Amino acid sequence: MTEGFQVGRHVLVPKHEVLPKNKVDELLESYKITLYQLPLIKNTDPAVKEVGGNPGDVIKITRESQTAGKAVIYKFVVEG
């Protein structure tokens, strides 16, 4: 890999961000789910590493969609 390469700047990588703990609680309450019902993402994923995600965090991924305009998904970070 090239030194200094930022995976988050690549055109094919959607925006990743760590969701603040208070927003995680709101998310889980609004969907009536637990953390373990979210899709999983490993802490070794390059995009998760770049945003500083750690096991136990929730990552908010926002991507452009031709049908929905903007699609937001949430993933639970696990040890990888």
C-alpha angles and dihedrals in degrees: 000000000000115000111253095016111154111207092195091065094059113110093233096051114088122221112281124193136167110248113229114247094247090053090049090058091050091049094050092046094048093052094035091231140124127239091257091060090065120091111266130240125184122241087231092066107117094230091050090049091050094055093043098250118173132189108286095033125114117228120209111211118194118190135172114252128195091213104033100030092224126019123197123196132175126215131189114230115231133180109275 
